Amino acid sequence: MAPPLRFGLVALLVVSVLYEPMRGNLYRLGSSIGGVGGVGGLTNQWACHTTGGVFGPDVCYERGVFLGLTPFALLVLSLWTMPLAASAAASSFFVQRRDDEPTSTPTSPPPQTDGTTFVTFWIVLELLWFAVPAAAYLSSPFYRSDVVHVVLGIAISAAFPLSWALSVVAIPAPAFVAASAGLPRATVLAAHKVVGWSVVRWAAIHGTGELLYLVVKDRRAFVTGAYRLLYWAGAVAFAVLLVHAIVARFRRRLKYFVPLHKALAAVLLLCAAVHWWPFAFFLCPAVATLATAHALLRALPAATKGDDDTAEDDASSLGSLLLSTSLLAAVAGVCVGWKMRELTLLRVSHPYWPYPFPPLALGLGYVLARITAEALLLKLAPPPTDDLLRHDLLRHGLLAGSSGRLLL
């Protein structure tokens, strides 16, 4: 039987495929579902027929129903995070029970996943993410009026697979996640690379298409208008991603690839959140996983690090439980940030005010997730003796082989 966490990760992909058809079918219920640009229902922005809207002419901010979130935002955030949180908690007990059961045969290694199978599966996902919005945009007379508008429709449609792929690739791949999902860490890292290059491809389509449209139709968009900061954030994110891709391409020649890779990824994700505000919701799993990994890493003494690359097969029940609670805390932090956004935007109407809140919400999510993980770690795993610590870490798959290299 596959560990529950694997089903939680699959649930993320299922929700991503269902998102746009669900939004399209619910759109008839009102602006709080679709809003402006298809995502306004997540960011409280839709038509208000005034000249002084906080998001520019004719686009206003509307009060949320809970912590600044619209009904649609509450639904999407719940579907995106709750199955993963539940599966992580279930995985913790699943692994603990498996470890406690007596067995007369050695535990079989995690199944080796065919790379070609995953690539095929991912291509199908990309086509689904792209096809639904593309069919809607390219059936509109506006997006068929000339070649440049066709390019714009394709560029906007490419933003959908770009956003979903970026949300997935942002999730770190520490050893406890691979172990809890019952997958070899090498398989997880290989999948991370496939998704990463997928981000680059869709960003190239989205970025070049949008830039072409702006150059031909709206050359002053970067210096005038309510959305000029949005365009600049997108351009900076595109530039950072290109640098990131070059770094990844020549990673074997770079001595400090890992810290550089992490730094560029952090800048890219923050710029993406400034450019596309709902991204704060979809980064909650990534924020929670990062906070959990940092808490585990801080709690483990540096003396246990070694040089053996052989990974333990057992999953980490402790890491799964921490991830479950950290994810709930990350969601709470993002909601606090969204409530601060509501309190501010109901009082001011300057077009720059909406931009700081997605990164702020993510920061609050990380802080609450980290505090929660640290507190739970202290309660469940108080500082043991060195021998007991080594035994427990090996048992939970947090060390490699007998030399004791940390797998975080």
C-alpha positions in Angstrom: 0.0 0.0 0.0 1.3 3.4 -1.0 1.9 5.9 1.9 -0.9 8.4 2.3 1.4 11.4 1.6 1.8 10.2 -2.0 -2.0 10.6 -2.4 -1.8 14.1 -0.9 0.8 15.1 -3.5 -1.4 13.6 -6.3 -4.3 15.6 -4.9 -2.4 18.8 -5.6 -2.2 17.9 -9.3 -5.9 16.8 -9.4 -7.0 20.2 -7.9 -4.8 22.1 -10.3 -6.5 20.3 -13.3 -10.0 20.9 -12.0 -9.4 24.6 -11.0 -10.2 26.3 -14.3 -13.2 24.1 -15.3 -14.5 24.6 -11.8 -14.0 28.4 -11.9 -15.6 28.6 -15.4 -18.7 26.6 -14.2 -19.1 28.7 -11.0 -18.5 32.0 -12.8 -22.3 32.5 -13.4 -22.7 32.7 -9.6 -21.2 36.2 -9.6 -18.0 38.3 -9.7 -16.7 36.8 -6.4 -16.0 33.7 -8.5 -14.4 35.0 -11.6 -13.7 38.6 -10.8 -11.3 40.5 -13.1 -9.0 38.6 -15.3 -10.2 35.2 -14.2 -8.5 35.4 -10.8 -10.2 38.4 -9.3 -12.4 36.1 -7.3 -9.2 35.1 -5.4 -8.0 38.6 -4.9 -11.3 40.5 -4.2 -11.1 42.6 -7.4 -14.0 43.1 -9.8 -15.9 45.9 -11.6 -17.3 48.7 -9.5 -18.1 51.3 -12.2 -16.1 54.1 -10.5 -13.0 56.1 -11.6 -11.1 55.7 -8.4 -10.8 52.0 -7.8 -7.9 50.7 -5.8 -6.9 48.5 -8.8 -7.3 51.2 -11.4 -10.4 52.7 -13.2 -13.5 50.6 -12.9 -11.9 47.9 -10.7 -12.4 48.0 -7.0 -11.5 45.9 -3.9 -14.4 44.1 -2.2 -14.6 42.9 1.4 -14.0 39.2 2.0 -16.3 37.0 4.0 -13.6 35.6 6.3 -10.1 36.9 7.1 -10.3 39.0 3.9 -10.9 35.9 1.6 -13.8 35.6 -0.8 -15.9 32.4 -0.8 -14.0 31.2 -3.9 -10.7 31.9 -2.3 -11.7 29.9 0.8 -12.8 27.0 -1.4 -9.6 27.0 -3.5 -7.3 27.4 -0.5 -9.0 24.5 1.3 -8.9 22.2 -1.6 -5.2 23.1 -2.2 -4.0 22.5 1.3 -6.3 20.4 3.4 -5.9 17.0 1.5 -2.1 17.4 1.7 -2.2 18.3 5.5 -4.5 15.3 6.2 -2.4 12.9 4.1 0.8 14.1 5.8 -0.8 13.4 9.3 -2.0 10.0 8.1 1.4 9.2 6.6 3.0 9.8 10.0 0.8 7.2 11.7 1.1 4.9 8.7 4.9 4.8 8.9 4.9 4.5 12.7 2.5 1.5 12.6 4.6 -0.1 9.9 7.8 0.4 11.8 6.2 -1.1 15.0 5.0 -4.2 13.3 7.3 -7.3 13.7 8.6 -8.6 10.4 10.7 -11.6 9.5 11.7 -10.2 6.1 13.7 -7.1 5.2 11.7 -4.1 4.1 11.6 -3.9 0.3 13.1 -0.8 -1.2 10.9 2.0 -2.6 9.7 1.3 -6.1 11.8 2.7 -8.9 9.6 5.0 -11.1 10.2 5.0 -14.8 11.3 8.5 -15.8 9.6 8.3 -19.2 6.3 7.5 -17.4 6.5 10.7 -15.3 7.5 12.8 -18.3 4.5 11.5 -20.2 2.2 12.1 -17.2 3.6 15.7 -16.8 3.1 16.5 -20.5 -0.6 15.4 -20.3 -1.0 17.7 -17.2 0.6 20.6 -19.1 -1.8 20.1 -22.0 -4.8 20.1 -19.8 -3.7 23.2 -17.9 -3.1 25.0 -21.2 -6.0 23.7 -23.3 -8.9 24.8 -21.2 -8.0 28.5 -20.9 -6.7 28.6 -24.5 -10.0 27.3 -25.8 -11.8 30.1 -23.9 -9.5 32.9 -24.8 -9.0 32.0 -28.5 -12.8 31.7 -29.0 -13.3 35.3 -28.0 -13.5 37.8 -30.9 -11.1 40.1 -29.0 -8.3 37.6 -29.0 -8.9 36.7 -32.7 -9.0 40.3 -33.9 -5.4 40.2 -35.2 -2.2 38.2 -34.9 -0.9 40.2 -31.9 -4.1 39.5 -30.0 -3.8 35.8 -30.9 -0.3 35.9 -29.4 -1.7 37.6 -26.3 -4.3 34.9 -25.9 -1.7 32.1 -26.1 0.6 34.0 -23.7 -2.2 34.4 -21.1 -3.1 30.7 -21.5 0.5 29.8 -21.0 0.4 31.5 -17.6 -1.8 28.7 -16.3 0.6 25.8 -16.7 3.4 28.2 -15.7 1.7 29.0 -12.4 0.9 25.4 -11.6 4.3 24.1 -12.5 5.9 26.9 -10.4 3.7 26.0 -7.5 4.8 22.4 -7.6 8.5 22.9 -8.3 8.7 25.4 -5.4 8.0 22.5 -2.9 11.4 21.6 -1.5 12.6 17.9 -1.8 14.1 17.1 1.6 14.6 13.5 2.4 11.7 13.2 4.8 9.2 14.1 2.0 10.6 11.4 -0.4 10.7 8.9 2.5 7.2 9.7 3.6 5.9 9.4 0.1 7.6 6.0 -0.3 9.8 7.2 -3.2 13.5 7.2 -3.7 14.9 10.6 -3.2 16.7 10.4 -6.6 13.3 9.9 -8.2 11.9 13.0 -6.5 14.9 15.1 -7.5 14.6 13.9 -11.1 10.9 14.9 -11.1 12.0 18.3 -9.7 14.3 18.8 -12.7 11.5 17.9 -15.2 9.1 20.3 -13.6 11.8 23.0 -13.4 12.5 23.0 -17.1 8.7 22.9 -17.7 8.6 26.2 -15.8 11.3 27.7 -18.1 9.4 26.6 -21.3 6.0 28.1 -20.3 7.6 31.2 -18.9 9.3 31.7 -22.3 5.9 31.5 -24.0 4.1 33.7 -21.5 6.9 36.3 -21.1 7.8 36.8 -24.7 4.1 36.8 -25.8 3.2 39.4 -23.2 6.2 41.6 -24.1 5.4 41.4 -27.8 1.9 42.5 -27.2 3.0 45.4 -25.0 5.7 46.6 -27.4 3.2 46.6 -30.3 0.0 47.7 -28.6 0.9 49.4 -25.4 4.5 50.7 -25.2 3.8 52.9 -22.3 2.5 50.2 -20.0 5.7 50.1 -18.0 5.7 53.8 -17.2 2.0 54.7 -17.0 -1.2 53.0 -15.8 -2.3 51.3 -12.6 -0.7 48.0 -13.5 2.8 49.1 -14.4 4.3 47.7 -11.2 2.7 44.3 -12.1 4.4 44.4 -15.5 7.7 45.3 -13.9 7.4 42.5 -11.4 6.7 40.0 -14.2 9.7 41.3 -16.2 12.0 41.0 -13.2 10.7 37.5 -12.5 11.3 36.5 -16.1 14.9 37.8 -16.0 15.6 36.0 -12.7 14.2 32.8 -14.1 16.5 33.1 -17.1 19.5 33.5 -14.8 18.2 30.6 -12.8 18.0 28.4 -15.9 21.6 29.3 -16.9 22.8 28.5 -13.4 20.9 25.1 -13.5 22.3 24.3 -16.9 25.9 24.8 -15.7 25.4 23.5 -12.2 28.2 20.9 -12.3 30.7 23.7 -13.0 29.6 25.9 -10.1 31.1 25.4 -6.6 28.3 27.1 -4.8 25.4 25.9 -6.9 23.1 24.9 -4.1 23.1 28.2 -2.1 22.9 30.2 -5.4 20.0 27.9 -6.6 18.1 28.5 -3.3 18.7 32.3 -3.4 17.5 32.7 -7.0 14.5 30.5 -6.3 13.5 32.7 -3.3 13.8 35.9 -5.4 11.9 34.3 -8.3 9.0 33.2 -6.1 8.7 36.5 -4.3 8.7 38.4 -7.6 6.1 35.9 -9.0 3.9 36.6 -5.9 4.1 40.3 -6.6 3.3 39.8 -10.2 0.4 37.3 -9.6 -1.2 37.9 -6.2 -3.1 34.5 -5.8 0.3 32.8 -5.9 0.5 33.4 -2.1 -2.2 30.8 -1.7 -0.6 28.2 -3.9 2.8 28.5 -2.3 1.5 27.4 1.1 2.7 23.8 0.7 6.2 25.0 -0.3 6.3 27.4 2.7 5.3 24.6 5.1 7.8 22.1 3.7 10.6 24.6 3.9 9.7 25.6 7.5 9.6 21.9 8.5 12.9 21.1 6.9 14.5 24.1 8.6 13.1 23.2 12.0 14.4 19.6 11.6 17.8 20.8 10.4 18.2 23.3 13.3 17.3 20.7 15.8 20.0 18.2 14.7 23.6 18.6 15.7 26.2 19.3 13.0 28.3 16.4 14.3 26.0 13.9 12.8 26.8 15.0 9.2 28.9 12.6 7.1 29.7 11.9 3.5 27.7 8.7 2.7 25.2 9.2 -0.2 23.2 6.0 0.5 19.7 7.0 1.5 17.7 5.2 4.2 14.5 3.6 2.9 12.3 4.2 5.9 10.0 7.2 5.8 10.0 9.9 8.5 6.8 9.8 10.6 8.1 12.8 12.6 8.7 14.9 9.5 5.2 14.0 8.1 3.5 15.1 11.4 5.5 18.3 11.5 4.6 19.0 7.8 0.9 18.5 8.5 0.8 21.0 11.4 3.2 23.4 9.7 0.9 23.5 6.6 -2.1 24.5 8.8 0.0 27.2 10.4 1.2 28.4 7.0 -2.4 28.8 5.8 -3.2 30.7 9.0 -0.3 33.0 8.4 -1.3 33.7 4.9 -4.8 34.4 6.0 -3.6 36.9 8.6 -1.6 38.6 5.8 -4.8 38.7 3.7 -6.8 40.2 6.5 -4.2 42.9 6.8 -4.5 43.4 3.1 -8.3 43.9 3.5 -8.0 46.4 6.4 -5.6 48.4 4.3 -7.3 48.3 0.9 -10.7 49.3 2.3 -9.1 52.5 3.5 -6.7 53.5 0.7 -7.0 53.5 -3.1 -3.4 53.9 -4.3 -2.6 51.3 -7.0 0.7 50.4 -5.4 -0.8 49.2 -2.1 -1.9 45.7 -3.2 1.6 44.6 -4.2 3.4 44.2 -0.8 0.8 42.0 0.7 1.4 38.6 -1.1 5.1 38.5 -0.1 4.1 39.7 3.4 1.5 36.9 3.7 4.0 34.4 2.6 6.5 35.7 5.2 3.9 35.4 8.0 3.0 31.9 6.8 6.7 30.8 7.0 7.1 32.4 10.5 4.0 30.7 11.9 4.8 27.4 10.2 8.4 27.5 11.6 7.2 28.3 15.1 4.7 25.5 15.0 7.3 23.0 13.8 9.8 24.1 16.4 7.3 23.8 19.2 6.0 20.4 18.1 9.5 19.2 17.7 10.4 20.2 21.2 7.4 18.4 22.5 7.7 15.2 20.5 11.4 14.9 20.3 13.2 16.5 23.2 17.0 16.6 23.0 18.2 13.0 23.5 21.6 11.6 24.2 23.9 11.2 21.2 23.4 7.5 20.8 19.6 7.7 21.1 19.5 10.6 18.7 21.5 8.6 16.1 19.3 5.6 16.5 16.0 7.6 16.1 17.3 9.5 13.1 18.3 6.4 11.3 14.9 4.9 12.1 13.1 7.9 10.7 15.2 8.0 7.5 16.8 11.4 8.4 20.4 10.0 8.1 22.2 8.3 5.3 23.7 4.9 5.9 26.0 4.2 8.8 28.1 7.3 8.5 25.2 9.6 9.5 24.9 12.2 6.8 21.8 14.4 7.3 19.2 14.0 4.5 17.5 17.4 4.7 
